[in-house]
Amino acid sequence: MPGLYIGSTSGYSGKNTITVGLGLGFQQAGLKVGYMKPVGAMPLETEAGLGDEDALFVRDALGLAADPAHTPAAMTPVVVTHDFKMDAFEGRLPGVADGGLVRNIASAYEGLAKGRDLMLVAGSGSMYSGKYSGVDAVSVVKALGANDPRFGAVVIDRFEKELNYDLLLMLKEQLGEKLSGVILNDVPPAFLDEVSGHLAPFLEARGIPVLGILPRDPLMGSITVGDLAQRLGGKVISAHHKADRVVSQFLIGTMQVENFMLHFRKKKNAAVIVGGDRADVQLVALEGDCPCLVLTGNLYPNDVILTRSEVLETSIIIVREDTFTVAKKMENLLTRHKMRDAVKVRQGAELVAKHLRLDVLRKSLGL
Protein backbone atom coordinates (compact mmCIF):
# COMPACT_ATOMS: atom_id res chain seq x y z
CA MET A 1 0.00 0.00 0.00
CA PRO A 2 1.63 3.29 -1.08
CA GLY A 3 2.33 6.03 1.42
CA LEU A 4 3.46 9.62 0.98
CA TYR A 5 5.11 11.82 3.58
CA ILE A 6 4.59 15.56 3.05
CA GLY A 7 7.37 17.53 4.74
CA SER A 8 9.09 20.87 4.31
CA THR A 9 12.39 22.66 4.69
CA SER A 10 10.90 25.00 7.31
CA GLY A 11 7.74 25.61 9.28
CA TYR A 12 4.75 27.42 7.75
CA SER A 13 5.60 26.25 4.25
CA GLY A 14 2.14 25.14 3.11
CA LYS A 15 2.00 21.49 4.27
CA ASN A 16 -1.69 21.65 5.20
CA THR A 17 -2.62 23.29 1.91
CA ILE A 18 -0.74 20.77 -0.21
CA THR A 19 -1.81 17.77 1.88
CA VAL A 20 -5.47 18.72 1.50
CA GLY A 21 -4.99 19.49 -2.21
CA LEU A 22 -3.30 16.14 -2.84
CA GLY A 23 -5.87 14.26 -0.77
CA LEU A 24 -8.84 15.79 -2.57
CA GLY A 25 -7.16 15.22 -5.93
CA PHE A 26 -6.52 11.54 -5.23
CA GLN A 27 -10.05 11.13 -3.86
CA GLN A 28 -11.48 12.59 -7.06
CA ALA A 29 -9.42 10.01 -8.94
CA GLY A 30 -11.28 7.29 -7.03
CA LEU A 31 -8.65 6.43 -4.44
CA LYS A 32 -9.47 5.70 -0.81
CA VAL A 33 -7.14 7.99 1.13
CA GLY A 34 -6.04 7.76 4.77
CA TYR A 35 -4.30 10.49 6.73
CA MET A 36 -2.11 10.98 9.76
CA LYS A 37 0.18 13.58 11.29
CA PRO A 38 2.59 11.50 13.40
CA VAL A 39 3.97 14.38 15.47
CA GLY A 40 1.66 17.17 16.56
CA ALA A 41 2.95 20.52 17.77
CA MET A 42 -0.48 22.11 18.31
CA PRO A 43 -2.05 20.14 21.21
CA LEU A 44 -5.82 20.17 21.34
CA GLU A 45 -7.92 18.36 23.92
CA THR A 46 -11.07 16.84 22.43
CA GLU A 47 -13.83 14.59 23.73
CA ALA A 48 -12.07 11.74 21.95
CA GLY A 49 -8.72 12.51 23.58
CA LEU A 50 -5.62 14.61 22.99
CA GLY A 51 -4.90 15.43 19.37
CA ASP A 52 -3.36 18.04 17.10
CA GLU A 53 -5.32 21.05 15.84
CA ASP A 54 -3.90 20.90 12.31
CA ALA A 55 -4.47 17.15 12.04
CA LEU A 56 -8.13 17.50 13.00
CA PHE A 57 -8.60 20.30 10.47
CA VAL A 58 -7.06 18.28 7.61
CA ARG A 59 -9.05 15.20 8.61
CA ASP A 60 -12.28 17.20 8.38
CA ALA A 61 -11.25 18.83 5.09
CA LEU A 62 -10.68 15.37 3.59
CA GLY A 63 -14.08 14.15 4.78
CA LEU A 64 -12.61 11.62 7.24
CA ALA A 65 -14.21 12.95 10.44
CA ALA A 66 -16.81 10.15 10.49
CA ASP A 67 -14.19 7.44 9.93
CA PRO A 68 -13.84 5.56 13.26
CA ALA A 69 -10.19 4.75 12.51
CA HIS A 70 -9.19 8.41 12.32
CA THR A 71 -9.23 9.19 16.03
CA PRO A 72 -7.02 11.98 17.41
CA ALA A 73 -4.68 9.46 19.07
CA ALA A 74 -4.37 7.27 15.97
CA MET A 75 -3.68 10.20 13.67
CA THR A 76 -1.19 11.82 16.05
CA PRO A 77 0.48 9.25 18.33
CA VAL A 78 3.10 11.80 19.45
CA VAL A 79 1.75 15.13 20.70
CA VAL A 80 4.39 17.63 21.78
CA THR A 81 3.25 19.31 24.97
CA HIS A 82 5.36 21.33 27.39
CA ASP A 83 5.69 18.27 29.63
CA PHE A 84 6.77 16.16 26.64
CA LYS A 85 9.64 18.53 25.90
CA MET A 86 10.72 18.81 29.53
CA ASP A 87 10.74 15.01 29.88
CA ALA A 88 12.78 14.69 26.68
CA PHE A 89 15.31 17.32 27.76
CA GLU A 90 15.77 15.69 31.17
CA GLY A 91 15.95 12.11 29.91
CA ARG A 92 12.63 10.99 31.41
CA LEU A 93 10.76 10.44 28.15
CA PRO A 94 10.33 6.72 27.41
CA GLY A 95 10.88 5.49 23.89
CA VAL A 96 13.55 7.98 22.84
CA ALA A 97 16.72 5.93 23.29
CA ASP A 98 15.29 2.65 21.96
CA GLY A 99 13.21 4.09 19.10
CA GLY A 100 9.93 3.31 20.81
CA LEU A 101 8.27 6.54 19.72
CA VAL A 102 8.95 5.79 16.06
CA ARG A 103 7.62 2.25 16.54
CA ASN A 104 4.42 3.73 17.99
CA ILE A 105 4.13 5.90 14.89
CA ALA A 106 4.67 2.89 12.62
CA SER A 107 2.03 0.90 14.51
CA ALA A 108 -0.51 3.72 14.20
CA TYR A 109 0.34 4.03 10.51
CA GLU A 110 -0.35 0.34 9.89
CA GLY A 111 -3.71 0.60 11.62
CA LEU A 112 -4.82 3.61 9.59
CA ALA A 113 -3.52 2.13 6.34
CA LYS A 114 -5.82 -0.90 6.40
CA GLY A 115 -8.18 -0.80 3.46
CA ARG A 116 -6.63 2.36 1.98
CA ASP A 117 -5.28 2.90 -1.50
CA LEU A 118 -2.94 5.64 -0.27
CA MET A 119 -1.76 7.03 3.08
CA LEU A 120 -0.88 10.70 3.40
CA VAL A 121 1.50 11.45 6.27
CA ALA A 122 1.95 15.12 7.12
CA GLY A 123 5.02 16.54 8.80
CA SER A 124 5.35 19.11 11.57
CA GLY A 125 7.79 21.99 11.32
CA SER A 126 10.84 21.19 9.19
CA MET A 127 12.28 17.83 8.16
CA TYR A 128 14.56 18.03 11.22
CA SER A 129 12.02 19.17 13.80
CA GLY A 130 11.77 16.62 16.61
CA LYS A 131 15.36 15.39 16.31
CA TYR A 132 15.79 15.85 20.07
CA SER A 133 13.23 13.10 20.69
CA GLY A 134 14.00 10.90 17.69
CA VAL A 135 10.82 11.69 15.75
CA ASP A 136 12.23 14.02 13.09
CA ALA A 137 10.84 13.59 9.58
CA VAL A 138 13.95 11.93 8.16
CA SER A 139 13.78 9.21 10.84
CA VAL A 140 10.03 8.75 10.39
CA VAL A 141 10.30 8.45 6.59
CA LYS A 142 13.05 5.86 6.89
CA ALA A 143 11.06 3.88 9.46
CA LEU A 144 7.76 3.89 7.55
CA GLY A 145 9.45 3.19 4.24
CA ALA A 146 11.88 0.54 5.48
CA ASN A 147 9.79 -2.38 4.24
CA ASP A 148 7.74 -0.64 1.57
CA PRO A 149 9.33 0.45 -1.71
CA ARG A 150 6.18 2.42 -2.56
CA PHE A 151 6.56 4.78 0.41
CA GLY A 152 8.02 8.13 -0.57
CA ALA A 153 8.42 11.70 0.63
CA VAL A 154 7.65 15.05 -0.90
CA VAL A 155 9.46 18.10 0.49
CA ILE A 156 7.93 21.57 0.20
CA ASP A 157 10.30 24.51 -0.05
CA ARG A 158 8.62 27.87 0.40
CA PHE A 159 10.18 30.94 -1.16
CA GLU A 160 11.41 33.35 1.51
CA LYS A 161 13.88 35.77 -0.13
CA GLU A 162 15.21 32.68 -1.91
CA LEU A 163 14.75 28.90 -2.00
CA ASN A 164 16.66 26.40 0.18
CA TYR A 165 18.35 24.49 -2.64
CA ASP A 166 21.32 23.48 -0.45
CA LEU A 167 18.96 21.85 2.03
CA LEU A 168 17.10 20.06 -0.76
CA LEU A 169 20.39 18.57 -1.95
CA MET A 170 21.20 17.44 1.60
CA LEU A 171 17.80 15.79 1.93
CA LYS A 172 18.39 13.96 -1.34
CA GLU A 173 21.59 12.53 0.15
CA GLN A 174 19.78 11.46 3.32
CA LEU A 175 16.58 10.09 1.81
CA GLY A 176 17.89 8.73 -1.49
CA GLU A 177 15.17 7.12 -3.58
CA LYS A 178 12.62 7.80 -0.85
CA LEU A 179 12.59 11.44 -1.96
CA SER A 180 9.80 11.33 -4.54
CA GLY A 181 10.23 15.00 -5.36
CA VAL A 182 10.04 18.58 -4.20
CA ILE A 183 7.43 21.30 -4.47
CA LEU A 184 8.60 24.91 -4.75
CA ASN A 185 5.88 26.96 -3.10
CA ASP A 186 4.81 30.60 -2.91
CA VAL A 187 7.18 31.79 -5.64
CA PRO A 188 6.71 35.53 -6.42
CA PRO A 189 5.93 36.42 -10.06
CA ALA A 190 9.29 38.19 -10.49
CA PHE A 191 11.18 34.94 -9.72
CA LEU A 192 9.06 32.41 -11.63
CA ASP A 193 11.23 32.49 -14.78
CA GLU A 194 14.43 32.09 -12.78
CA VAL A 195 13.04 29.22 -10.73
CA SER A 196 11.49 27.35 -13.66
CA GLY A 197 14.29 28.07 -16.12
CA HIS A 198 17.34 27.58 -13.90
CA LEU A 199 16.73 26.13 -10.44
CA ALA A 200 14.24 23.42 -11.44
CA PRO A 201 16.50 21.98 -14.20
CA PHE A 202 19.45 22.15 -11.76
CA LEU A 203 17.55 20.03 -9.21
CA GLU A 204 16.22 17.63 -11.84
CA ALA A 205 19.77 17.04 -13.14
CA ARG A 206 20.73 15.94 -9.63
CA GLY A 207 17.96 13.39 -9.35
CA ILE A 208 15.43 15.56 -7.52
CA PRO A 209 12.11 15.66 -9.40
CA VAL A 210 10.41 19.05 -9.23
CA LEU A 211 6.76 18.08 -8.91
CA GLY A 212 5.45 21.61 -9.12
CA ILE A 213 6.16 25.32 -8.85
CA LEU A 214 3.29 27.06 -7.09
CA PRO A 215 3.09 30.81 -7.73
CA ARG A 216 2.36 33.21 -4.88
CA ASP A 217 -1.38 33.57 -4.38
CA PRO A 218 -2.59 36.58 -2.33
CA LEU A 219 -5.66 34.70 -1.11
CA MET A 220 -3.58 31.97 0.54
CA GLY A 221 -1.78 34.59 2.63
CA SER A 222 -4.95 36.41 3.65
CA ILE A 223 -7.08 36.49 6.78
CA THR A 224 -10.68 37.56 7.45
CA VAL A 225 -11.42 40.67 9.48
CA GLY A 226 -13.13 38.62 12.21
CA ASP A 227 -10.22 36.20 12.50
CA LEU A 228 -7.79 39.12 12.50
CA ALA A 229 -9.58 40.74 15.43
CA GLN A 230 -9.42 37.50 17.38
CA ARG A 231 -5.74 36.92 16.64
CA LEU A 232 -4.82 40.47 17.62
CA GLY A 233 -6.77 40.22 20.86
CA GLY A 234 -9.07 43.04 19.78
CA LYS A 235 -12.77 43.44 19.10
CA VAL A 236 -14.90 44.57 16.17
CA ILE A 237 -16.97 47.62 17.17
CA SER A 238 -18.72 48.46 13.88
CA ALA A 239 -19.98 46.90 10.62
CA HIS A 240 -19.97 43.46 12.27
CA HIS A 241 -21.73 41.95 9.26
CA LYS A 242 -18.63 42.67 7.14
CA ALA A 243 -16.21 40.75 9.37
CA ASP A 244 -15.82 38.15 6.61
CA ARG A 245 -13.95 40.59 4.33
CA VAL A 246 -10.43 39.51 3.42
CA VAL A 247 -7.20 41.23 4.49
CA SER A 248 -4.08 40.31 2.51
CA GLN A 249 -1.72 43.13 3.56
CA PHE A 250 -1.57 46.16 5.83
CA LEU A 251 -0.56 49.80 5.87
CA ILE A 252 0.53 51.84 8.88
CA GLY A 253 -1.19 55.22 9.04
CA THR A 254 1.34 57.22 11.03
CA MET A 255 2.34 59.53 8.18
CA GLN A 256 0.79 62.77 7.01
CA VAL A 257 -2.49 62.42 5.15
CA GLU A 258 -1.01 63.40 1.76
CA ASN A 259 1.72 60.75 2.00
CA PHE A 260 -0.73 58.20 3.35
CA MET A 261 -3.05 58.68 0.37
CA LEU A 262 -0.15 58.13 -2.04
CA HIS A 263 0.73 54.75 -0.47
CA PHE A 264 -2.89 53.74 0.18
CA ARG A 265 -3.81 53.90 -3.52
CA LYS A 266 -1.18 51.24 -4.27
CA LYS A 267 -2.46 48.77 -1.67
CA LYS A 268 -5.28 46.34 -2.33
CA ASN A 269 -7.19 44.60 0.49
CA ALA A 270 -4.98 46.38 3.01
CA ALA A 271 -6.02 46.82 6.62
CA VAL A 272 -5.01 50.23 7.94
CA ILE A 273 -3.32 50.27 11.35
CA VAL A 274 -3.66 53.72 12.86
CA GLY A 275 -3.84 55.41 16.24
CA GLY A 276 -7.32 55.91 17.61
CA ASP A 277 -6.73 59.67 17.69
CA ARG A 278 -5.90 60.02 13.96
CA ALA A 279 -9.39 60.81 12.63
CA ASP A 280 -7.94 62.38 9.47
CA VAL A 281 -6.24 59.15 8.33
CA GLN A 282 -9.18 57.05 9.51
CA LEU A 283 -11.61 58.97 7.31
CA VAL A 284 -9.38 58.73 4.22
CA ALA A 285 -9.03 54.96 4.73
CA LEU A 286 -12.79 54.51 5.14
CA GLU A 287 -13.57 56.52 2.01
CA GLY A 288 -10.95 54.47 0.13
CA ASP A 289 -12.77 51.20 0.91
CA CYS A 290 -10.12 49.45 2.99
CA PRO A 291 -11.29 46.07 4.40
CA CYS A 292 -10.96 47.31 7.99
CA LEU A 293 -9.41 49.84 10.33
CA VAL A 294 -7.28 48.63 13.23
CA LEU A 295 -7.25 51.37 15.87
CA THR A 296 -4.43 51.06 18.40
CA GLY A 297 -3.95 52.27 21.96
CA ASN A 298 -7.47 51.21 23.01
CA LEU A 299 -8.76 54.58 21.74
CA TYR A 300 -12.27 54.67 20.33
CA PRO A 301 -13.06 56.75 17.23
CA ASN A 302 -15.32 59.78 17.26
CA ASP A 303 -18.98 59.62 16.23
CA VAL A 304 -18.29 60.82 12.68
CA ILE A 305 -15.88 57.95 12.04
CA LEU A 306 -18.24 55.39 13.59
CA THR A 307 -21.14 56.64 11.46
CA ARG A 308 -19.09 56.57 8.23
CA SER A 309 -17.88 53.08 9.13
CA GLU A 310 -21.44 51.79 9.32
CA VAL A 311 -22.55 53.66 6.17
CA LEU A 312 -19.53 52.46 4.15
CA GLU A 313 -19.70 48.96 5.73
CA THR A 314 -16.08 48.94 6.83
CA SER A 315 -15.35 47.24 10.16
CA ILE A 316 -13.31 48.90 12.88
CA ILE A 317 -11.17 46.80 15.23
CA ILE A 318 -10.03 48.20 18.58
CA VAL A 319 -6.79 46.84 20.10
CA ARG A 320 -4.94 47.76 23.27
CA GLU A 321 -1.36 47.64 22.00
CA ASP A 322 0.63 50.35 20.25
CA THR A 323 0.88 50.69 16.48
CA PHE A 324 4.39 49.22 16.15
CA THR A 325 3.53 46.11 18.18
CA VAL A 326 0.32 45.52 16.23
CA ALA A 327 2.16 45.92 12.92
CA LYS A 328 4.69 43.24 13.94
CA LYS A 329 1.85 40.92 14.91
CA MET A 330 0.14 41.55 11.58
CA GLU A 331 3.33 40.75 9.69
CA ASN A 332 3.62 37.40 11.46
CA LEU A 333 -0.06 36.62 10.99
CA LEU A 334 -0.06 37.22 7.25
CA THR A 335 3.13 35.19 6.87
CA ARG A 336 2.07 32.26 9.00
CA HIS A 337 -1.72 32.30 9.04
CA LYS A 338 -3.17 28.80 8.93
CA MET A 339 -5.45 27.59 6.16
CA ARG A 340 -8.77 27.48 7.96
CA ASP A 341 -11.37 29.04 5.64
CA ALA A 342 -13.38 26.96 3.19
CA VAL A 343 -12.47 29.37 0.38
CA LYS A 344 -8.78 28.72 1.06
CA VAL A 345 -9.33 24.96 0.96
CA ARG A 346 -10.89 25.28 -2.49
CA GLN A 347 -8.20 27.66 -3.69
CA GLY A 348 -5.44 25.41 -2.37
CA ALA A 349 -6.94 22.38 -4.10
CA GLU A 350 -7.15 24.31 -7.36
CA LEU A 351 -3.50 25.41 -7.08
CA VAL A 352 -2.39 21.82 -6.49
CA ALA A 353 -4.49 20.51 -9.38
CA LYS A 354 -3.20 23.18 -11.75
CA HIS A 355 0.51 23.29 -10.88
CA LEU A 356 1.49 19.88 -9.48
CA ARG A 357 2.57 16.99 -11.68
CA LEU A 358 0.27 14.46 -10.10
CA ASP A 359 0.95 11.97 -12.89
CA VAL A 360 4.66 11.89 -12.03
CA LEU A 361 3.86 11.51 -8.33
CA ARG A 362 1.38 8.70 -8.96
CA LYS A 363 3.94 6.86 -11.06
CA SER A 364 6.60 7.13 -8.36
CA LEU A 365 4.14 5.70 -5.83
CA GLY A 366 3.05 2.89 -8.15
CA LEU A 367 -0.55 4.13 -8.31
N, C-alpha and C positions, 0 to 999 in steps of 0.2 A: 504494500500500500504506500503510495508516494506521500512524502511530507515536504513542506517548504517552510524554512525559517526566514522570517522577515526581520532583519536587523538594520543597524545604521552606524555611521561613523561617529555620530554624536547624538545627544538628546534632542528632542523637538525637531526631528527631521522629516516627519510625515509618515511614521509607521502605521498609525491608525488609519489614516486616509488610504494608504496603498493596500493595507490588509483588507479593509472593507471593499475597496475597488476590485481587488483580485478575487475576493470571496464571492461577491455578487456576479462578477464576470464568469467565474467557473460554475456557479449555480445556474446561470442562464444557459450555459452550455450543457446542462443536464447532469452535472456532477454533484454527488452528495458530499458536502464539505463539513469538516469538523474544525474546531478552533480551540487554541489554548494560549495563555500567556504565562509561561512557567514561573517567571519571577515578577512579582508585582511591587511597584514602588509607591503606589497610591492606595494604601489600606482603606477598606470600606467595610464596615460591619453591616451585614444584612441579616434578614430572618433566617436565611439558609446557611449562615456562617460568615467567617471573614473572607473577603475577596479583594479584588483590585478594581478600582473605579473604571479604568480604561478597558479592562477585560470585559466587564459587564456591559459597557457601552457597545463594544464591538460585537459581543454576543447578540445583543438586541438588534443591532443594525443588520446582522446576517440572518435574523429570523430564527435564532436558536434558543430563545428564552424559554420556550415550552419543552425543550429537549431535556428529559430527566438526567441525561449523562453530563450535561454542561452545568454542573453545580459550581459555585464559587471556588470550593476547595479543589475540585478536579481540574478546573481551568488554570488555577494559580496555586500550585502546591507549596510554593515559597513566597510568602508575603513579607516584605521588608518593613518591619516596624522599628521603632526606636529601641525596644528591648532586643530585637533580633540583632541589630548592629552592635549594641553594647556586649551582648553575649559572644558575638563573633570576635570582637576586638580583644576580649578578655579570655578567650579560649574556652568558653563554657558552652558554645553552640555545638550540639551533637551533629554528626554527619559531615563535618567539614574535612577533617583529616582523612577519613576513609572513603570519601566520595558518596556518602549516604544521601546527601541532598540531591545530587544528580540522579541517583538511582530512583529516588522518589519521583522526580520529574519524568524519568523514563517510564515508570510504572503508570503514572497518570496519563501519559501520552498513549500508552498501549490501550488503556481503558477507553479513552475518547476515540481512538482510531477504529475501533470495532465497527464494521459496517459502513465505513466511509470510503469514498473514492479518493479523497485528498484531505490531509491535515495541514492547516495553516498554524504556524507557531510564531507568535509575535514576540519580539525582543523588548527589553526595557533599558532605556538609556543608550549607551554605545555598545559596541561589540565587546568591550572590556569591562563594562560595569558589572559589579558583583564578583570580581576576581578575588577580593578579600575573603569571600566565603565559598569560593569554588564553583559558583554558578554563573560565571561570565558566559557570554554567547558562544565564544569559540569552543569552550568546554562542552556546552550543551549540544551544539551542532555535532561535535565529534561523537558524543555519547549516543544521541538519537540516530545518527547515521552510521554507527559502527557496523551494524548488521543489515543495513538496507541501502543498496546502491542507488535507489530512487529517492533518497532523502537529500535535499540540497538547500542552499542558503542564498538569499538575495540580500544584498547590502545597499541601503539607500544612503546617498551622499548629498546633503543639502548644500546649495550654494550659499556661502557666507563670506563675502569678499572674494573668495576663490573656492575651488573644489579640493578635497583631500586626496589627491591622486597618489601621494606617497603612502598613505594609510591603506588605500585600496590595493596597492601592490604588496604591502605587507600581509594583508588578509589573504591574498591569493597564495602567498607562500605558506601561510598557516593552514588554510582550509583546502588547498589543492583543488581536486575535482569536485569537492563539495560546494565550491562557490559557483552557483548556477549563473550568476551575473550580477550586475550592478544597475542601479537606477539613479540617474542624476536629476535631482529634484530642485524645483524653485529657481530655475535658471533665468536671470533677467534677460529681457529682449536684446540688450546690447551685447550680451555674451553668447547668444545662441549659436551664431556662426562659428565662433572660436571653439566652443565646446563640441559641436557636431562635426566640424571640419578638421579639428586637430586633436583634441583630447580623446574623443571617442575612438578614432582609429588607432591612437597610441595605445589605449587600453586593450582594444581588440587584438592588436598585434602581439600583446603579451598574454594572451589566453584568457582575458577577462571580458566576457560578452557584455555589451552595453544593451540592456533590455529596454531602455527608454530614456528619453530626455524630456522631463516635464517642465514646461515654461512656467514662469511666475504667474500666478493667478490672484488678482487682488481680493477676490471673494474668499479664498482659502485663508487669507491672513486678516480677515475682518471679524468684527464682533458686533452683536446687537447692542442698542442703547441700554436696554434693561439689564443685560448681562454685564455690560461695562459698569453700570452703577453698582451692581452687586460686588464685582471684583475690586472696585475702588473703595468699597466701604461707604458709599454715598447713598443718596436717595433721589428719586425722580420727583420733582415738585410741580411739574406742569406737563400738559400734553401727554398724559400717561398712555393714551391709546396709540401713540406713535413710538412706543418703546421697542418696537420690533425693527425700526430702521437700522441700517447697517453702517458701521464706522470702520473705515479701512486705513485711516491715517489721522493725524492730529496736527493742530497748529496752535502755538502759544501766543496769546494776545496781549503781550506786555509792551509792544511797540506803539508808536503813535498811529493814529487812525489811518493816515494816508499810507504809511508803509504797510500797515496790516492789510488794507484793501488790496494792495499790489500783490502780496503773497497769497491772500485768500482766494483770489480769482484763479490761481494756478492749482488749487487743491480741490480734489473731488472726494466727496464722502468724508470730509475731515471734521472731526469734533474740534471745537474751539475751547481751549483751556484758558481761562481768564479769571482775574480777581473779581470777587463779588461786587467791588466798588467801581468797576470800569464799565459804566453804563454805555459809554460811547462805542466801545468795541463790541459789547454785547448786542447792541441794536444793529450795527453793521452786519454781524454774523447772522443774526436772525433774518434780516432782510435778504441776505445772500443764500438762504436755504441750506444752512449747514445741518447735518443730522441731529446734532445736539450741542448744547452749551454745558461745559463743566466749570462751575463756579467754585473757586477755592477759598480757603480761609473761613469756611462756615458762614459766609456772608450772603444773605438773601438779596435778590434783586428788588428794584423798586417796582411800583405798581404798573408803570408804563411797560417795562420789560416783561413782566408776567402776563399782561394783557396781550402784547404782541406775540408772545410765545404761544398762547392758546389760539390766537387768530391764525397765525402762520403754521400751527401744528408742529412746532419744534420743541422737543423736550428740553428741560433744564435739570441738570444733576447738581446737587449741592454736596461738596466734600469738605472735610475738616482741614486737610493738609494744605501746605503751601503749593504754589504753582510748580516750582521746580520738582518737588517730590512727586506730585501727581504726574508730571510729564515723564519722569523716569519709570513710574509704574505703567503708564500707557505704552511706553516703548517696549517694555518686557511683555506686556499683554499681547500686543499686536504681533510680536515675534514668536511668542510661544503659546498663543491661545489654542486650546484643544478644539478638535472637530466635534461639535456637539449638536449643531443645528441640522435639521433634515435637509435643508437646501445645500449645506456643505457636503452631506453624504452623497447627494445626487451629483453635485459638481465634481466631487472627488472620483466617483465611479466613472463619470464621463471622461475625465482627464486620463484615467488609467486605460479605459477602453480605446481612447484615441491615440495615446502616445506610447503605450507599452507593447512590446512584441510578445504578445501572449502565445503565439504559435511557437516561437523559439523556446519559451519557458515550458510549455506543455511537452515539447519534444525532449527537453532535458530531464523532465520528470517521468518520461515514459507514459504520458497520458494520451 
